[in-house]
Amino acid sequence: MKINGKLTIHIINLAIYFAFASLLIIVFVYDSRWGLIPDFASYGIFGLAVIRILNSKFQIPDSILNDFLLVLFVFALFFGLWFFSRGRAMGFGDVKLAPAIALFLGWPLGLLAMLFSFWFGALYGILALCWRRGITMKSEISFGPFLVLGAFIALFWGNEVFHWYSQLLL
């Protein structure tokens, strides 16, 4: 049976996105339960991002530069939070996971994923302070699940959100 080249690319992309979603679910569960992000998940997402980019055959060269700059920005932001807080504000697993997610989603979805992550993390933190007993300003709350939530929202609805927001600005 001969398979069309475009169909093969679509099947490969489907497998890549399925693996990405699977790794995100692993991160969500593992970080929620133990407060750690497994390295294999972060490195796996990074590897999937590279495969996704290579599979696209560099159809849009400008987007590769934008993706690279986004990854540098996200890494600098998360590394800065980790470094200057001496690991109290954020763990190093988040520093590794966030740029991997940003690279996989690319520009602008990677940026939206980070934005959603911080928004939902802040909302959860505020609500937990108000309504959950035992939660204080010094309590540790895993950020990985919010990175996962932001990634899924950006993946499924990011283009619509970006289009809606750009229409507001114009």
C-alpha positions as CSV (number, residue, x, y, z in Angstrom):
1,M,0.0,0.0,0.0
2,K,1.4,3.3,-1.1
3,I,0.8,6.3,1.3
4,N,0.7,9.8,0.0
5,G,3.7,12.0,1.3
6,K,1.4,14.6,2.8
7,L,-0.6,11.9,4.6
8,T,2.6,10.6,6.0
9,I,3.6,14.0,7.3
10,H,0.1,14.4,8.9
11,I,0.5,11.0,10.6
12,I,3.9,11.9,11.9
13,N,2.5,15.2,13.2
14,L,-0.3,13.4,14.9
15,A,2.1,11.1,16.6
16,I,4.3,14.0,17.7
17,Y,1.3,15.9,19.2
18,F,0.1,12.7,20.9
19,A,3.5,12.2,22.5
20,F,3.6,15.9,23.5
21,A,0.1,15.6,25.2
22,S,1.2,12.4,26.9
23,L,4.4,14.0,28.4
24,L,2.3,17.0,29.5
25,I,-0.1,14.7,31.4
26,I,2.9,12.9,33.0
27,V,4.2,16.3,34.2
28,F,0.9,17.3,35.5
29,V,0.4,14.2,37.6
30,Y,3.9,13.8,38.7
31,D,4.4,17.4,39.7
32,S,1.0,17.6,41.4
33,R,1.8,14.5,43.5
34,W,5.5,14.8,44.2
35,G,6.5,18.4,43.4
36,L,9.0,17.3,40.8
37,I,9.2,17.5,37.1
38,P,10.9,14.5,35.5
39,D,13.8,15.4,33.3
40,F,12.7,12.8,30.7
41,A,9.5,14.8,30.2
42,S,11.2,18.2,29.7
43,Y,13.9,16.7,27.4
44,G,11.3,14.6,25.6
45,I,9.2,17.7,24.8
46,F,12.4,19.5,23.7
47,G,13.2,16.6,21.4
48,L,9.7,16.5,20.0
49,A,9.9,20.2,19.3
50,V,13.1,19.7,17.3
51,I,11.4,16.8,15.4
52,R,8.3,18.9,14.7
53,I,10.5,21.8,13.4
54,L,12.5,19.4,11.2
55,N,9.3,17.7,10.0
56,S,7.9,21.1,8.9
57,K,10.9,21.3,6.5
58,F,11.5,24.9,7.5
59,Q,8.5,26.2,5.5
60,I,8.5,29.5,7.3
61,P,12.2,30.5,8.0
62,D,11.2,33.7,9.9
63,S,9.2,31.6,12.5
64,I,12.4,29.7,13.3
65,L,14.1,32.9,14.4
66,N,11.0,34.0,16.4
67,D,10.8,30.6,18.1
68,F,14.5,30.8,19.0
69,L,14.1,34.3,20.5
70,L,11.0,33.1,22.4
71,V,12.9,30.2,23.9
72,L,15.7,32.5,24.9
73,F,13.2,34.9,26.5
74,V,11.3,32.2,28.4
75,F,14.5,30.6,29.6
76,A,15.9,33.9,30.8
77,L,12.6,34.7,32.6
78,F,12.3,31.4,34.3
79,F,16.1,31.1,35.1
80,G,16.0,34.6,36.5
81,L,13.1,33.7,38.8
82,W,14.9,30.6,39.9
83,F,18.3,32.2,40.3
84,F,17.3,35.4,42.1
85,S,14.9,33.6,44.5
86,R,17.6,30.9,45.1
87,G,15.0,28.2,44.1
88,R,12.3,29.4,46.5
89,A,10.0,30.9,43.9
90,M,10.3,28.2,41.3
91,G,12.1,24.9,40.9
92,F,14.7,24.1,38.3
93,G,12.3,21.6,36.7
94,D,10.1,24.5,35.7
95,V,13.2,26.3,34.2
96,K,13.7,23.3,31.9
97,L,10.1,22.6,31.1
98,A,9.0,26.1,30.1
99,P,11.4,26.7,27.2
100,A,10.7,23.2,25.9
101,I,7.0,23.9,25.8
102,A,7.7,27.3,24.3
103,L,9.8,25.7,21.6
104,F,7.2,23.0,20.8
105,L,4.3,25.5,20.5
106,G,6.4,28.2,18.8
107,W,5.7,31.9,18.4
108,P,3.1,33.2,19.5
109,L,1.5,30.1,21.1
110,G,4.5,29.5,23.4
111,L,4.2,33.0,24.8
112,L,0.5,32.6,25.3
113,A,1.1,29.3,27.2
114,M,3.5,31.1,29.6
115,L,1.0,33.9,30.1
116,F,-1.9,31.5,30.8
117,S,0.3,29.6,33.2
118,F,1.1,32.6,35.3
119,W,-2.5,33.8,35.2
120,F,-3.9,30.5,36.3
121,G,-1.2,30.0,38.9
122,A,-1.8,33.4,40.4
123,L,-5.6,32.8,40.4
124,Y,-5.2,29.5,42.1
125,G,-2.8,31.0,44.6
126,I,-5.2,33.8,45.5
127,L,-8.1,31.5,45.8
128,A,-6.2,29.0,47.9
129,L,-5.1,31.7,50.2
130,C,-8.7,32.8,50.7
131,W,-10.4,29.5,51.0
132,R,-8.0,26.6,51.8
133,R,-6.9,26.1,55.4
134,G,-3.2,25.7,55.9
135,I,-2.2,27.6,52.8
136,T,0.0,30.6,53.5
137,M,2.2,33.0,51.5
138,K,5.1,30.6,52.3
139,S,3.3,27.5,51.1
140,E,4.8,25.7,48.1
141,I,2.5,25.2,45.1
142,S,3.8,23.3,42.2
143,F,3.9,25.4,39.0
144,G,4.3,22.5,36.5
145,P,0.5,21.8,36.4
146,F,-0.1,25.4,35.5
147,L,2.5,25.2,32.7
148,V,0.7,22.1,31.5
149,L,-2.7,23.9,31.7
150,G,-1.3,26.9,29.8
151,A,0.2,24.7,27.1
152,F,-3.0,22.8,26.5
153,I,-5.1,26.0,26.4
154,A,-2.6,27.6,24.0
155,L,-2.5,24.4,21.9
156,F,-6.2,24.1,21.5
157,W,-7.4,27.7,21.6
158,G,-4.3,29.8,21.3
159,N,-4.8,30.9,17.7
160,E,-8.3,32.0,18.4
161,V,-7.2,34.0,21.5
162,F,-4.3,35.6,19.6
163,H,-6.6,36.5,16.7
164,W,-9.2,38.0,19.0
165,Y,-6.6,40.0,20.9
166,S,-4.9,41.3,17.8
167,Q,-8.3,42.4,16.5
168,L,-8.8,44.4,19.8
169,L,-5.5,46.2,19.2
170,L,-6.3,47.2,15.6
